[in-house]
Amino acid sequence: MLSRRDFLQVALATGALSGAGNAWPSFAAGTMLTEAELLAFEPLGNVTLLHITDIHAQLVPLYFREPSINVGVGESKGLPPHITGKAFLAKYGLEAGGAQAYALSDQGFSTLAREYGRVGGVDRLATMIKAVRAERPDNTLFLDGGDTWQGSYTSYQTQGEDMVRVMNALGTDAMTAHWEFTYGTERVTELLEQLAFPFLANNVRDTDWEEPVFDGIATFERGGTKIAVIGQAFPYTPVANPRYKIPTWSFGIREEAVQAQVDKARAEGAELVVLLSHNGFDVDRKLAGRVQGIDVILTGHTHDALPDAVTVGKTLLIASGSHGKFLSRLDLDVRDGAVKGYRYKLMPVFSDIVTPDPEIAALVEEVRAPHKAELNRVLGKTESLLYRRGNFNGTFDDLICQALLEERDAEIALSPGFRWGASLLPGQDITVEDVHNVTSITYPAAYRSEMTGAFLKTVLEDVADNLFNPDPYYQQGGDMVRVGGLGYTIDPGEEIGKRISNMTFLATGAPIEAEKNYTVAGWASVNEGTEGPPIWDVVEGYITNHTTVSVTPNDAVKVVGV
């Protein structure tokens, strides 16, 4: 009879022969994994790429629920990553109630979270990275897809320095960026002086001379193979985030510039070309079909976690999730200037299973020590699951909207459709750290202003087009703006101006009137000079006033046509 370990190795070998790349066997519900099983991998070829992205400054283990809905439009409709829940499990042959279902879907999340525990933690990531490097010391390249310096209490207090120290200690080989830029030109420049590895952003130019602001490409040798890594920062940073933070830098997809770098790299002898991207998955899928010569795109920004590589022509797309929840391993057989084979595994970082690395654990403790009392200060308790991810609502966002309505004395609340932010289980305390994990940005003012019904519709239509435009190059990622006190119907498949209908003022049940003014509270305005208390103070006030919160998922947003 095969032992469990023998079965694992057979499954790994079978996955390798099939070429599917998913080397994580489907364990039965309730089966507890081991660290060795999480890391088990049959090496292939001469290059190993390790990838994380969108960690959002999360240093310690957390809970993170994957979305229940992720609508695809145009050519992406019905394709990964636009498959969720039971359909996702069926697509990848994953067993409901098992470790994979917990890590990769929303199905049974609260129950499975208590069984399998928290995920992430950079000290656990360090253990996994070091294990792979010990196995493949001359072959391994560790790359960070950005959204690394922002998203937590300590990153806000240190203005990103905590994450620079940690990523240096992890031995990162290169990174690209997005939310990093929200610290502003001066602070980004200061942090880059501390960075021990290349910061790559091929698509960022200065506005005066259109010259590159950062290095666009770095070359490495691993396993006797010359590797070119091209960095692609988030193309829409000055639109999705405050322009005034980076007034002299311009962005964009710059497809021709990517092709030029690929061609140059090939001409200079690169045998493997990797795009380290923060474009978002659908943008990268389109880019892969238009730019020739990219072997691998390590994609980020949209927080998708896929257990298999997606192929577009000869290009492999790798989606590694977010919040330090996964570490991707891609082994490549590179010969004669081409990829002859690959083997892939999306490794979940189960915090209760992976042994913390002592060096990184000590650094995390050092970074957090000055803030520990505030981080752990309890504000209240939640009776319901609090989560953020989902195209149209998240219960943590619903809580923020309730806080804005009550604490800012508003009729309607708007909260941005950010995809970053940890989850809390029913019965958990809500701490200051938990609130900052969903609110910590450098432009946190909670405004209160008057808006007409017509303007509110324009806001909803614009955000919907950013998310559901059938051309991926016009999508900015993120999710729909969250609303409080307002209901509406949305048809993602319609064109701009026709997606939003049946807008309702929930306090009275009356239709929103185009010419009427409504008192609206919101936060994260990209406009310079926005006034108001920081959003975390607003949310803290609401929670402490109520002591215990219970949030029913928002059912005032009706989705049709999908």
Stockholm file with secondary structure:
# STOCKHOLM 1.0

chainA/1-562         MLSRRDFLQVALATGALSGAGNAWPSFAAGTMLTEAELLAFEPLGNVTLLHITDIHAQLVPLYFREPSINVGVGESKGLPPHITGKAFLAKYGLEAGGAQAYALSDQGFSTLAREYGRVGGVDRLATMIKAVRAERPDNTLFLDGGDTWQGSYTSYQTQGEDMVRVMNALGTDAMTAHWEFTYGTERVTELLEQLAFPFLANNVRDTDWEEPVFDGIATFERGGTKIAVIGQAFPYTPVANPRYKIPTWSFGIREEAVQAQVDKARAEGAELVVLLSHNGFDVDRKLAGRVQGIDVILTGHTHDALPDAVTVGKTLLIASGSHGKFLSRLDLDVRDGAVKGYRYKLMPVFSDIVTPDPEIAALVEEVRAPHKAELNRVLGKTESLLYRRGNFNGTFDDLICQALLEERDAEIALSPGFRWGASLLPGQDITVEDVHNVTSITYPAAYRSEMTGAFLKTVLEDVADNLFNPDPYYQQGGDMVRVGGLGYTIDPGEEIGKRISNMTFLATGAPIEAEKNYTVAGWASVNEGTEGPPIWDVVEGYITNHTTVSVTPNDAVKVVGV
#=GR chainA/1-562 SS CCCHHHHHHHHHHHHHHHTCCBCCCCCCTTCCCCHHHHHCCCCCSSEEEEEECCCTTCCSCBBCCCCSCCCCCGGGTTSTTSCCHHHHHHHHTCCTTSHHHHHHCCTTHHHHHHHHCCBCCHHHHHHHHHHHHHHSTTTEEEEECSCCSCSSHHHHHHTTHHHHHHHHHTTCCEECCSGGGGGCHHHHHHHHHHCSSCBBCTTCEETTTCCBSSBCEEEEEETTEEEEEEEECCTTHHHHSCGGGSTTEECCCCHHHHHHHHHHHHHTTCSEEEEEECSCHHHHHHHHHHSTTCCEEEECSSCCBCSSCEEETTEEEEEBCSTTCEEEEEEEEEETTEEEEEEEEEEECBTTTSCCCHHHHHHHHHHHGGGHHHHTCEEEEESSCBCCCSSSCCHHHHHHHHHHHHHTTCSEEEECCCCCCCBBCTTCEEEHHHHHTTTCCSCCBEEEEEEEHHHHHHHHHHHHHHHHCSSGGGCCCSCCCEEESEEEEECTTSCTTSSEEEEEETTTTEECCTTCEEEEEEECCCSTTCCSCBHHHHHHHHHHHHSEECCCCCCSEEECCC
#=GC SS_cons         CCCHHHHHHHHHHHHHHHTCCBCCCCCCTTCCCCHHHHHCCCCCSSEEEEEECCCTTCCSCBBCCCCSCCCCCGGGTTSTTSCCHHHHHHHHTCCTTSHHHHHHCCTTHHHHHHHHCCBCCHHHHHHHHHHHHHHSTTTEEEEECSCCSCSSHHHHHHTTHHHHHHHHHTTCCEECCSGGGGGCHHHHHHHHHHCSSCBBCTTCEETTTCCBSSBCEEEEEETTEEEEEEEECCTTHHHHSCGGGSTTEECCCCHHHHHHHHHHHHHTTCSEEEEEECSCHHHHHHHHHHSTTCCEEEECSSCCBCSSCEEETTEEEEEBCSTTCEEEEEEEEEETTEEEEEEEEEEECBTTTSCCCHHHHHHHHHHHGGGHHHHTCEEEEESSCBCCCSSSCCHHHHHHHHHHHHHTTCSEEEECCCCCCCBBCTTCEEEHHHHHTTTCCSCCBEEEEEEEHHHHHHHHHHHHHHHHCSSGGGCCCSCCCEEESEEEEECTTSCTTSSEEEEEETTTTEECCTTCEEEEEEECCCSTTCCSCBHHHHHHHHHHHHSEECCCCCCSEEECCC
//
